[in-house]
Amino acid sequence: MIVAKSASLVYFDHGREIHACRDIDMQVSDNEFVGILGPSGSGKSSLLYLLSGLKNSTSGDVSFRGQSYKSLSDQERSNLRLREFGFVFQQPYLVGYLTALENVLLVDNSSSDSVTRAESLLDSLGLGDRMNRMPSELSGGEKQRVCVARAIMSSPSVVFADEPTASLDHSGGLAVVSLLRQHHRGAVVMVTHDPSMLEDADRIFTIAEGVASPVHSK
Amino acid sequence: MSTRSTRGNPRYASRKPLAAWVFPVRNVGKSLPLMLVIVLAVLLISGIVSVMNSIPLSVRNVYGYSKHITGATPRGDMSYFPELKEHFEQSPIPIERTIVARTVLFNVRSIVGPWPFVLHGVSNADASYLVEKIGLKLAKGRFPEPGQPEAVISGRVARNLGLSLGDVLLRPDDEKNYSPFEVKIVGILSGSEWFAFTSYEYLKENHFPPVDVLIFATPNLSEQRKLDAWAEESLKSQRALVFTFPSLERDTQETFRILFKILNVVVALLVTVITLMMAMLINIYLSQRIVEFGLLQAIGFTQSKLIKRAIYEASLVVAIGWLFGVASACALLSVIRSVLMDPRGFYIDPMDPAAYAYSIPVPIAILTAAAATVWWRFRKFDPISVVERRVA
């Protein structure tokens, strides 16, 4: 589904050339749970941005279902992210003036069933009585669960999770990963520095200094 | 699955959380100051223009009676009088009545100080004709006795000067409203026009200069305008002065032309200052929402969609602000009219379209500034800087 071929990402920071990702060769198949493990600054978030089209590779290529990201305009890449991908970031970013339910509806409010589906998702994530609360009235774990609901609301092909457990305690983090696996039928690409979060992963890559290597396959 | 419904919950907004009204309504603390600035700007501009427009409006109303007549008098040389009269008798426009009058000036009050107003000295028969022609009616009292220091004024003049039946209009010790005898008000006319008259004989015996004025009336207003035009054209460079309503309008427009040019500059400066202020405010608000925009762009909303949304929100705030501004200006001007202007017989139009038209550049300029600000902020915006917390 997602194929990276010799994909590299180089950027300049204060005139210094930074190789965030080097010659990445990777595939993500349908319904697969892929884990990317690495310490801080290893390039794992950059790899996630490459795979999700948030950034274009500076060399090599990344494609989704055979369509190279480089051949897509900014608008087409945005549409692809909205339609086919879901995102859970390190911080539980929610729109502050929208309720939990409305935050979930952000990504898909196209049909009359959307509200029912969003309510059902929040309910199944244990937020049935919190869906009309504002983000400021939710705990960090609750916010992250709302982010999970938002990420899977449109039944995306892939959910990209960038250290989704970093702002939570260990049990809270495990619960979020478990909910993600439980409620999402598509693929998951998760970046983390905590190996215990990847116990259910089908494949795990480690990344160091921008170079990714496979370490585990079920 | 939840069985509870979100309907009826006051927090539940819409199936469209990104609708343009959601942010302004849920962030009243942020949207209200923006609206308030627009309301005040519209109030200020419309107020200034309305008050300024009230001056020519007053001129048109105070001297509105002259729509119904055309006046002519020799330029100081009474020997030209018969020739002048003959000239009008040969006019191609049918004249219904020719009135020989004397005139004296007295002052009425306006928002810019005293204005001269004509006290017509006419015979009672001519006065009856003129009163009816102008659309007035004797409401109280009687007409002046020939040769007596007595006057009849319309209700508007009475209200303006605070006079009533039996009061003195002209007096020997009043330089600006002088007559050798106290001229008492013996009649009040009802109707919307301003008008005042006394007896021809009294002015002829007691007032200078000894020059008669010819007043011509045609069967209707359309003929009157034709007579005005004919008189102005045919007596150009002649030894006669012609008084017509169109020439009064032209003179008023000419007088206010420069004043309105200055007003344009003032309004342009005001709009510029307000627009800069609003652009700064909008920029601050955008900065406060940068995380929201970064998140939305990261999860797949296109930049153009986010820019459009920000502009729709700004349009909504600006449109509501402008409408409230117009409504507030209209309400305030209505209060000013009923409390300050009407009781003194002054004029102001709270619904003056020109006043509100002058405020239209405010929303246009603010929207342009908002669009430019939004475009500038999004120009090199990188959502990753937000999701990586490089931007707070």
HADDOCK unambig.tbl for C-alpha pairs under 7 A between the chains (distance, minus, plus):
assign (segid A and resid 54 and name CA) (segid B and resid 298 and name CA) 6.93 0.50 0.50
assign (segid A and resid 75 and name CA) (segid B and resid 302 and name CA) 5.63 0.50 0.50
assign (segid A and resid 78 and name CA) (segid B and resid 300 and name CA) 4.29 0.50 0.50
assign (segid A and resid 78 and name CA) (segid B and resid 301 and name CA) 5.91 0.50 0.50
assign (segid A and resid 78 and name CA) (segid B and resid 302 and name CA) 5.49 0.50 0.50
assign (segid A and resid 79 and name CA) (segid B and resid 300 and name CA) 5.79 0.50 0.50
assign (segid A and resid 81 and name CA) (segid B and resid 299 and name CA) 6.15 0.50 0.50
assign (segid A and resid 81 and name CA) (segid B and resid 300 and name CA) 4.77 0.50 0.50
assign (segid A and resid 82 and name CA) (segid B and resid 299 and name CA) 5.89 0.50 0.50
assign (segid A and resid 82 and name CA) (segid B and resid 300 and name CA) 4.19 0.50 0.50
assign (segid A and resid 82 and name CA) (segid B and resid 301 and name CA) 6.77 0.50 0.50
assign (segid A and resid 86 and name CA) (segid B and resid 299 and name CA) 6.93 0.50 0.50
assign (segid A and resid 87 and name CA) (segid B and resid 299 and name CA) 6.29 0.50 0.50
assign (segid A and resid 89 and name CA) (segid B and resid 387 and name CA) 6.71 0.50 0.50
assign (segid A and resid 93 and name CA) (segid B and resid 295 and name CA) 6.98 0.50 0.50
assign (segid A and resid 95 and name CA) (segid B and resid 292 and name CA) 5.70 0.50 0.50
assign (segid A and resid 97 and name CA) (segid B and resid 26 and name CA) 6.49 0.50 0.50
assign (segid A and resid 102 and name CA) (segid B and resid 17 and name CA) 5.72 0.50 0.50
assign (segid A and resid 105 and name CA) (segid B and resid 15 and name CA) 6.96 0.50 0.50
assign (segid A and resid 106 and name CA) (segid B and resid 17 and name CA) 6.28 0.50 0.50
assign (segid A and resid 109 and name CA) (segid B and resid 15 and name CA) 6.06 0.50 0.50
assign (segid A and resid 109 and name CA) (segid B and resid 16 and name CA) 6.46 0.50 0.50
assign (segid A and resid 115 and name CA) (segid B and resid 15 and name CA) 6.88 0.50 0.50
assign (segid A and resid 119 and name CA) (segid B and resid 2 and name CA) 6.56 0.50 0.50
assign (segid A and resid 120 and name CA) (segid B and resid 1 and name CA) 5.03 0.50 0.50
assign (segid A and resid 120 and name CA) (segid B and resid 2 and name CA) 5.86 0.50 0.50
assign (segid A and resid 123 and name CA) (segid B and resid 1 and name CA) 5.95 0.50 0.50
assign (segid A and resid 123 and name CA) (segid B and resid 2 and name CA) 5.78 0.50 0.50
assign (segid A and resid 124 and name CA) (segid B and resid 1 and name CA) 6.64 0.50 0.50
assign (segid A and resid 128 and name CA) (segid B and resid 2 and name CA) 6.36 0.50 0.50
assign (segid A and resid 132 and name CA) (segid B and resid 11 and name CA) 6.23 0.50 0.50
assign (segid A and resid 132 and name CA) (segid B and resid 12 and name CA) 6.59 0.50 0.50
